[in-house]
Amino acid sequence: MAEPFTFGIPLIAREAAADWPLVTALLGLTLASAAAQTDRSFRIVIAAHDEPPLPCLADRTTILAADWAAADVRADNLDSGRKKHAIARHVLAQGGGLLMFLDADDWIDRHLVEIARATIPPDALGGYIAEGFAADIRSLRATPLPDPEIFDGAFHRLCGSSIVARLIPDSADPLRRDPHAALHEHYRWPETAHERGAKVVRLRATGAYVVNTSANHSETHGPYSAWRRDMSARVGRTGFPFDEAFLSRFGLTPDQVGGLLRRGSGEA
Protein backbone atom coordinates (compact mmCIF):
# COMPACT_ATOMS: atom_id res chain seq x y z
CA MET A 1 0.00 0.00 0.00
CA ALA A 2 1.29 3.46 -0.88
CA GLU A 3 2.42 5.71 1.94
CA PRO A 4 -0.29 8.32 2.64
CA PHE A 5 0.33 11.75 1.12
CA THR A 6 -1.41 14.92 2.30
CA PHE A 7 -1.42 18.49 1.00
CA GLY A 8 -2.10 20.76 3.97
CA ILE A 9 -3.47 24.23 3.18
CA PRO A 10 -3.84 26.97 5.84
CA LEU A 11 -6.46 29.41 4.52
CA ILE A 12 -6.82 33.02 5.61
CA ALA A 13 -10.12 33.93 7.30
CA ARG A 14 -12.70 35.73 5.20
CA GLU A 15 -12.86 38.43 7.86
CA ALA A 16 -9.11 39.06 7.53
CA ALA A 17 -8.95 38.91 3.72
CA ALA A 18 -8.91 42.10 1.67
CA ASP A 19 -10.52 40.31 -1.30
CA TRP A 20 -12.21 37.02 -0.40
CA PRO A 21 -13.38 36.22 -3.98
CA LEU A 22 -9.79 36.57 -5.14
CA VAL A 23 -8.56 34.35 -2.28
CA THR A 24 -11.01 31.61 -3.23
CA ALA A 25 -10.22 31.96 -6.95
CA LEU A 26 -6.51 31.55 -6.22
CA LEU A 27 -7.30 28.54 -4.04
CA GLY A 28 -9.26 27.13 -6.97
CA LEU A 29 -6.13 27.28 -9.13
CA THR A 30 -4.10 25.58 -6.41
CA LEU A 31 -6.68 22.79 -6.16
CA ALA A 32 -6.78 22.44 -9.95
CA SER A 33 -3.02 22.06 -9.91
CA ALA A 34 -3.28 19.34 -7.26
CA ALA A 35 -6.03 17.60 -9.23
CA ALA A 36 -3.62 17.07 -12.13
CA GLN A 37 -1.20 14.90 -10.12
CA THR A 38 0.04 11.83 -12.00
CA ASP A 39 -0.22 9.86 -8.74
CA ARG A 40 -3.76 10.51 -7.55
CA SER A 41 -3.42 8.72 -4.22
CA PHE A 42 -3.42 11.79 -1.99
CA ARG A 43 -5.71 13.78 0.26
CA ILE A 44 -6.12 17.47 1.04
CA VAL A 45 -6.67 19.05 4.44
CA ILE A 46 -7.67 22.72 4.58
CA ALA A 47 -7.65 24.50 7.93
CA ALA A 48 -10.02 27.47 7.74
CA HIS A 49 -12.41 29.74 9.60
CA ASP A 50 -14.75 29.75 6.60
CA GLU A 51 -15.51 26.82 4.32
CA PRO A 52 -14.34 27.78 0.82
CA PRO A 53 -15.92 26.65 -2.44
CA LEU A 54 -14.26 23.50 -3.76
CA PRO A 55 -14.36 23.50 -7.57
CA CYS A 56 -12.62 20.11 -7.58
CA LEU A 57 -11.31 17.41 -5.24
CA ALA A 58 -14.21 17.83 -2.79
CA ASP A 59 -14.35 14.06 -2.36
CA ARG A 60 -10.80 13.92 -1.01
CA THR A 61 -10.73 17.20 0.94
CA THR A 62 -11.21 17.58 4.69
CA ILE A 63 -12.01 21.01 6.14
CA LEU A 64 -10.69 21.58 9.66
CA ALA A 65 -12.65 24.36 11.33
CA ALA A 66 -10.39 26.82 13.16
CA ASP A 67 -11.65 27.00 16.75
CA TRP A 68 -10.25 30.44 17.57
CA ALA A 69 -11.54 33.88 16.66
CA ALA A 70 -10.52 35.30 13.31
CA ALA A 71 -8.20 38.27 13.64
CA ASP A 72 -6.26 40.71 11.50
CA VAL A 73 -3.20 39.23 9.80
CA ARG A 74 -0.02 39.74 11.81
CA ALA A 75 3.55 40.15 10.61
CA ASP A 76 4.48 36.80 12.20
CA ASN A 77 1.57 35.07 10.41
CA LEU A 78 0.47 33.41 13.65
CA ASP A 79 -2.89 32.37 12.23
CA SER A 80 -1.23 30.38 9.44
CA GLY A 81 1.11 28.76 11.94
CA ARG A 82 -1.78 27.67 14.15
CA LYS A 83 -3.59 26.23 11.17
CA LYS A 84 -0.51 24.29 10.06
CA HIS A 85 -0.22 22.90 13.58
CA ALA A 86 -3.85 21.78 13.45
CA ILE A 87 -3.27 20.11 10.08
CA ALA A 88 -0.21 18.25 11.39
CA ARG A 89 -2.16 17.03 14.42
CA HIS A 90 -4.90 15.76 12.13
CA VAL A 91 -2.42 13.94 9.86
CA LEU A 92 -0.76 12.32 12.89
CA ALA A 93 -4.15 11.22 14.21
CA GLN A 94 -4.90 9.68 10.81
CA GLY A 95 -1.71 7.61 10.84
CA GLY A 96 0.88 10.04 9.53
CA GLY A 97 2.63 9.79 6.19
CA LEU A 98 4.02 12.45 3.86
CA LEU A 99 2.76 15.99 4.44
CA MET A 100 3.39 19.04 2.24
CA PHE A 101 2.17 22.41 3.44
CA LEU A 102 0.88 24.36 0.48
CA ASP A 103 0.01 28.05 0.39
CA ALA A 104 -3.44 28.64 -1.03
CA ASP A 105 -2.08 30.38 -4.13
CA ASP A 106 0.98 28.33 -5.15
CA TRP A 107 1.05 25.63 -7.85
CA ILE A 108 2.41 22.09 -7.77
CA ASP A 109 4.49 20.07 -10.20
CA ARG A 110 2.13 17.48 -11.73
CA HIS A 111 4.60 14.73 -10.78
CA LEU A 112 5.21 15.90 -7.20
CA VAL A 113 3.39 13.09 -5.34
CA GLU A 114 4.87 10.46 -7.65
CA ILE A 115 8.39 11.89 -7.26
CA ALA A 116 8.13 12.23 -3.46
CA ARG A 117 7.01 8.63 -3.01
CA ALA A 118 9.76 7.34 -5.30
CA THR A 119 12.55 9.56 -3.97
CA ILE A 120 12.16 9.89 -0.18
CA PRO A 121 13.71 6.77 1.38
CA PRO A 122 12.46 5.27 4.67
CA ASP A 123 15.39 6.68 6.67
CA ALA A 124 14.87 10.29 5.46
CA LEU A 125 12.83 12.98 7.17
CA GLY A 126 11.53 14.17 3.82
CA GLY A 127 12.50 16.18 0.78
CA TYR A 128 12.68 19.73 -0.54
CA ILE A 129 12.15 21.45 -3.89
CA ALA A 130 15.21 23.46 -4.92
CA GLU A 131 14.13 24.47 -8.42
CA GLY A 132 11.06 26.35 -9.54
CA PHE A 133 9.59 29.61 -10.75
CA ALA A 134 8.31 32.91 -9.44
CA ALA A 135 5.04 33.42 -11.32
CA ASP A 136 3.50 36.90 -11.45
CA ILE A 137 -0.25 36.43 -11.61
CA ARG A 138 -0.88 40.03 -12.77
CA SER A 139 1.52 40.29 -15.70
CA LEU A 140 1.22 36.55 -16.44
CA ARG A 141 5.00 36.25 -16.58
CA ALA A 142 7.38 33.89 -14.80
CA THR A 143 11.08 33.63 -13.98
CA PRO A 144 13.03 30.45 -13.19
CA LEU A 145 14.79 30.41 -9.84
CA PRO A 146 17.53 30.96 -8.99
CA ASP A 147 17.97 34.14 -11.03
CA PRO A 148 20.81 36.59 -10.23
CA GLU A 149 18.57 39.60 -10.96
CA ILE A 150 15.45 38.33 -9.15
CA PHE A 151 16.48 35.95 -6.37
CA ASP A 152 19.88 34.30 -6.39
CA GLY A 153 18.91 31.30 -4.31
CA ALA A 154 17.19 27.95 -4.49
CA PHE A 155 13.41 27.73 -4.71
CA HIS A 156 12.95 26.41 -1.15
CA ARG A 157 14.76 29.46 0.23
CA LEU A 158 12.00 31.71 -1.07
CA CYS A 159 8.83 29.65 -1.19
CA GLY A 160 7.26 27.81 1.72
CA SER A 161 5.42 25.43 -0.62
CA SER A 162 8.59 23.42 -1.05
CA ILE A 163 8.90 20.87 1.77
CA VAL A 164 7.55 17.31 1.99
CA ALA A 165 8.02 15.73 5.44
CA ARG A 166 7.27 12.26 6.78
CA LEU A 167 5.20 12.25 9.98
CA ILE A 168 5.46 9.13 12.18
CA PRO A 169 2.84 9.16 14.97
CA ASP A 170 4.39 6.49 17.21
CA SER A 171 7.97 7.80 17.08
CA ALA A 172 9.50 8.81 20.41
CA ASP A 173 11.80 11.22 18.54
CA PRO A 174 10.07 14.60 17.95
CA LEU A 175 12.20 15.01 14.83
CA ARG A 176 10.70 11.84 13.37
CA ARG A 177 7.21 12.42 14.70
CA ASP A 178 6.83 15.80 12.96
CA PRO A 179 9.83 17.18 11.06
CA HIS A 180 7.88 20.32 10.10
CA ALA A 181 7.58 21.29 13.78
CA ALA A 182 11.15 20.30 14.64
CA LEU A 183 12.99 21.92 11.71
CA HIS A 184 10.82 25.05 11.39
CA GLU A 185 11.98 27.44 8.63
CA HIS A 186 11.68 26.05 5.11
CA TYR A 187 14.58 28.19 3.89
CA ARG A 188 17.06 26.37 6.17
CA TRP A 189 15.49 22.91 6.05
CA PRO A 190 18.43 20.98 4.56
CA GLU A 191 20.99 22.72 6.78
CA THR A 192 18.96 22.31 9.96
CA ALA A 193 18.35 18.64 9.22
CA HIS A 194 22.10 18.13 8.70
CA GLU A 195 22.84 19.91 12.00
CA ARG A 196 20.48 17.46 13.71
CA GLY A 197 22.19 14.48 12.09
CA ALA A 198 19.17 13.71 9.91
CA LYS A 199 18.76 13.01 6.21
CA VAL A 200 16.64 14.93 3.71
CA VAL A 201 16.69 14.60 -0.07
CA ARG A 202 16.37 17.00 -2.96
CA LEU A 203 13.22 16.34 -4.96
CA ARG A 204 13.55 16.46 -8.75
CA ALA A 205 10.38 18.48 -9.05
CA THR A 206 9.65 22.13 -9.70
CA GLY A 207 7.32 24.51 -7.91
CA ALA A 208 5.55 27.74 -8.78
CA TYR A 209 5.63 30.53 -6.21
CA VAL A 210 2.74 32.77 -7.24
CA VAL A 211 3.50 36.45 -6.57
CA ASN A 212 1.79 39.81 -6.96
CA THR A 213 -1.58 38.46 -5.83
CA SER A 214 -2.27 41.28 -3.32
CA ALA A 215 -3.10 38.43 -0.92
CA ASN A 216 0.39 37.01 -0.40
CA HIS A 217 1.43 37.46 3.24
CA SER A 218 5.10 38.05 2.49
CA GLU A 219 4.23 40.93 0.14
CA THR A 220 1.91 42.70 2.57
CA HIS A 221 3.39 42.07 6.04
CA GLY A 222 6.71 41.66 7.78
CA PRO A 223 10.19 43.15 7.49
CA TYR A 224 10.80 42.02 3.90
CA SER A 225 7.48 43.01 2.35
CA ALA A 226 8.93 45.93 0.38
CA TRP A 227 11.69 43.69 -1.03
CA ARG A 228 9.11 41.04 -1.97
CA ARG A 229 6.98 43.58 -3.81
CA ASP A 230 10.04 44.84 -5.68
CA MET A 231 10.97 41.26 -6.58
CA SER A 232 7.45 40.66 -7.91
CA ALA A 233 7.67 43.81 -10.01
CA ARG A 234 10.95 42.62 -11.52
CA VAL A 235 9.39 39.27 -12.43
CA GLY A 236 6.64 41.17 -14.24
CA ARG A 237 9.16 43.27 -16.15
CA THR A 238 11.68 40.62 -17.14
CA GLY A 239 9.95 37.23 -16.98
CA PHE A 240 8.76 35.13 -19.89
CA PRO A 241 5.03 35.05 -20.73
CA PHE A 242 2.90 32.24 -19.37
CA ASP A 243 2.09 29.80 -22.14
CA GLU A 244 0.45 26.42 -22.40
CA ALA A 245 3.74 24.54 -22.00
CA PHE A 246 4.63 26.41 -18.81
CA LEU A 247 1.20 26.10 -17.20
CA SER A 248 0.88 22.43 -18.12
CA ARG A 249 3.86 21.69 -15.86
CA PHE A 250 1.49 22.51 -13.02
CA GLY A 251 -1.65 20.97 -14.45
CA LEU A 252 -3.17 24.30 -15.50
CA THR A 253 -4.33 25.92 -18.74
CA PRO A 254 -4.43 29.57 -19.87
CA ASP A 255 -8.24 29.46 -19.73
CA GLN A 256 -8.21 28.28 -16.11
CA VAL A 257 -5.79 30.98 -15.02
CA GLY A 258 -7.60 33.78 -16.85
CA GLY A 259 -11.11 32.56 -16.09
CA LEU A 260 -10.71 31.93 -12.38
CA LEU A 261 -8.99 35.24 -11.82
CA ARG A 262 -11.68 37.12 -13.72
CA ARG A 263 -14.33 35.54 -11.51
CA GLY A 264 -12.24 36.21 -8.43
CA SER A 265 -12.04 39.90 -9.28
CA GLY A 266 -15.77 40.09 -9.95
CA GLU A 267 -15.52 40.53 -13.71
CA ALA A 268 -17.98 38.99 -16.15
C-alpha positions in Angstrom: 0.0 0.0 0.0 1.3 3.5 -0.9 2.4 5.7 1.9 -0.3 8.3 2.6 0.3 11.7 1.1 -1.4 14.9 2.3 -1.4 18.5 1.0 -2.1 20.8 4.0 -3.5 24.2 3.2 -3.8 27.0 5.8 -6.5 29.4 4.5 -6.8 33.0 5.6 -10.1 33.9 7.3 -12.7 35.7 5.2 -12.9 38.4 7.9 -9.1 39.1 7.5 -9.0 38.9 3.7 -8.9 42.1 1.7 -10.5 40.3 -1.3 -12.2 37.0 -0.4 -13.4 36.2 -4.0 -9.8 36.6 -5.1 -8.6 34.3 -2.3 -11.0 31.6 -3.2 -10.2 32.0 -6.9 -6.5 31.6 -6.2 -7.3 28.5 -4.0 -9.3 27.1 -7.0 -6.1 27.3 -9.1 -4.1 25.6 -6.4 -6.7 22.8 -6.2 -6.8 22.4 -10.0 -3.0 22.1 -9.9 -3.3 19.3 -7.3 -6.0 17.6 -9.2 -3.6 17.1 -12.1 -1.2 14.9 -10.1 0.0 11.8 -12.0 -0.2 9.9 -8.7 -3.8 10.5 -7.5 -3.4 8.7 -4.2 -3.4 11.8 -2.0 -5.7 13.8 0.3 -6.1 17.5 1.0 -6.7 19.0 4.4 -7.7 22.7 4.6 -7.7 24.5 7.9 -10.0 27.5 7.7 -12.4 29.7 9.6 -14.7 29.7 6.6 -15.5 26.8 4.3 -14.3 27.8 0.8 -15.9 26.7 -2.4 -14.3 23.5 -3.8 -14.4 23.5 -7.6 -12.6 20.1 -7.6 -11.3 17.4 -5.2 -14.2 17.8 -2.8 -14.4 14.1 -2.4 -10.8 13.9 -1.0 -10.7 17.2 0.9 -11.2 17.6 4.7 -12.0 21.0 6.1 -10.7 21.6 9.7 -12.6 24.4 11.3 -10.4 26.8 13.2 -11.6 27.0 16.8 -10.3 30.4 17.6 -11.5 33.9 16.7 -10.5 35.3 13.3 -8.2 38.3 13.6 -6.3 40.7 11.5 -3.2 39.2 9.8 0.0 39.7 11.8 3.6 40.2 10.6 4.5 36.8 12.2 1.6 35.1 10.4 0.5 33.4 13.7 -2.9 32.4 12.2 -1.2 30.4 9.4 1.1 28.8 11.9 -1.8 27.7 14.2 -3.6 26.2 11.2 -0.5 24.3 10.1 -0.2 22.9 13.6 -3.9 21.8 13.4 -3.3 20.1 10.1 -0.2 18.2 11.4 -2.2 17.0 14.4 -4.9 15.8 12.1 -2.4 13.9 9.9 -0.8 12.3 12.9 -4.1 11.2 14.2 -4.9 9.7 10.8 -1.7 7.6 10.8 0.9 10.0 9.5 2.6 9.8 6.2 4.0 12.4 3.9 2.8 16.0 4.4 3.4 19.0 2.2 2.2 22.4 3.4 0.9 24.4 0.5 0.0 28.1 0.4 -3.4 28.6 -1.0 -2.1 30.4 -4.1 1.0 28.3 -5.1 1.1 25.6 -7.9 2.4 22.1 -7.8 4.5 20.1 -10.2 2.1 17.5 -11.7 4.6 14.7 -10.8 5.2 15.9 -7.2 3.4 13.1 -5.3 4.9 10.5 -7.7 8.4 11.9 -7.3 8.1 12.2 -3.5 7.0 8.6 -3.0 9.8 7.3 -5.3 12.5 9.6 -4.0 12.2 9.9 -0.2 13.7 6.8 1.4 12.5 5.3 4.7 15.4 6.7 6.7 14.9 10.3 5.5 12.8 13.0 7.2 11.5 14.2 3.8 12.5 16.2 0.8 12.7 19.7 -0.5 12.2 21.4 -3.9 15.2 23.5 -4.9 14.1 24.5 -8.4 11.1 26.3 -9.5 9.6 29.6 -10.7 8.3 32.9 -9.4 5.0 33.4 -11.3 3.5 36.9 -11.4 -0.3 36.4 -11.6 -0.9 40.0 -12.8 1.5 40.3 -15.7 1.2 36.6 -16.4 5.0 36.2 -16.6 7.4 33.9 -14.8 11.1 33.6 -14.0 13.0 30.4 -13.2 14.8 30.4 -9.8 17.5 31.0 -9.0 18.0 34.1 -11.0 20.8 36.6 -10.2 18.6 39.6 -11.0 15.5 38.3 -9.1 16.5 35.9 -6.4 19.9 34.3 -6.4 18.9 31.3 -4.3 17.2 27.9 -4.5 13.4 27.7 -4.7 13.0 26.4 -1.2 14.8 29.5 0.2 12.0 31.7 -1.1 8.8 29.7 -1.2 7.3 27.8 1.7 5.4 25.4 -0.6 8.6 23.4 -1.0 8.9 20.9 1.8 7.6 17.3 2.0 8.0 15.7 5.4 7.3 12.3 6.8 5.2 12.2 10.0 5.5 9.1 12.2 2.8 9.2 15.0 4.4 6.5 17.2 8.0 7.8 17.1 9.5 8.8 20.4 11.8 11.2 18.5 10.1 14.6 17.9 12.2 15.0 14.8 10.7 11.8 13.4 7.2 12.4 14.7 6.8 15.8 13.0 9.8 17.2 11.1 7.9 20.3 10.1 7.6 21.3 13.8 11.1 20.3 14.6 13.0 21.9 11.7 10.8 25.0 11.4 12.0 27.4 8.6 11.7 26.0 5.1 14.6 28.2 3.9 17.1 26.4 6.2 15.5 22.9 6.1 18.4 21.0 4.6 21.0 22.7 6.8 19.0 22.3 10.0 18.4 18.6 9.2 22.1 18.1 8.7 22.8 19.9 12.0 20.5 17.5 13.7 22.2 14.5 12.1 19.2 13.7 9.9 18.8 13.0 6.2 16.6 14.9 3.7 16.7 14.6 -0.1 16.4 17.0 -3.0 13.2 16.3 -5.0 13.6 16.5 -8.7 10.4 18.5 -9.1 9.7 22.1 -9.7 7.3 24.5 -7.9 5.6 27.7 -8.8 5.6 30.5 -6.2 2.7 32.8 -7.2 3.5 36.4 -6.6 1.8 39.8 -7.0 -1.6 38.5 -5.8 -2.3 41.3 -3.3 -3.1 38.4 -0.9 0.4 37.0 -0.4 1.4 37.5 3.2 5.1 38.1 2.5 4.2 40.9 0.1 1.9 42.7 2.6 3.4 42.1 6.0 6.7 41.7 7.8 10.2 43.2 7.5 10.8 42.0 3.9 7.5 43.0 2.4 8.9 45.9 0.4 11.7 43.7 -1.0 9.1 41.0 -2.0 7.0 43.6 -3.8 10.0 44.8 -5.7 11.0 41.3 -6.6 7.5 40.7 -7.9 7.7 43.8 -10.0 10.9 42.6 -11.5 9.4 39.3 -12.4 6.6 41.2 -14.2 9.2 43.3 -16.2 11.7 40.6 -17.1 10.0 37.2 -17.0 8.8 35.1 -19.9 5.0 35.0 -20.7 2.9 32.2 -19.4 2.1 29.8 -22.1 0.4 26.4 -22.4 3.7 24.5 -22.0 4.6 26.4 -18.8 1.2 26.1 -17.2 0.9 22.4 -18.1 3.9 21.7 -15.9 1.5 22.5 -13.0 -1.6 21.0 -14.5 -3.2 24.3 -15.5 -4.3 25.9 -18.7 -4.4 29.6 -19.9 -8.2 29.5 -19.7 -8.2 28.3 -16.1 -5.8 31.0 -15.0 -7.6 33.8 -16.8 -11.1 32.6 -16.1 -10.7 31.9 -12.4 -9.0 35.2 -11.8 -11.7 37.1 -13.7 -14.3 35.5 -11.5 -12.2 36.2 -8.4 -12.0 39.9 -9.3 -15.8 40.1 -10.0 -15.5 40.5 -13.7 -18.0 39.0 -16.2 
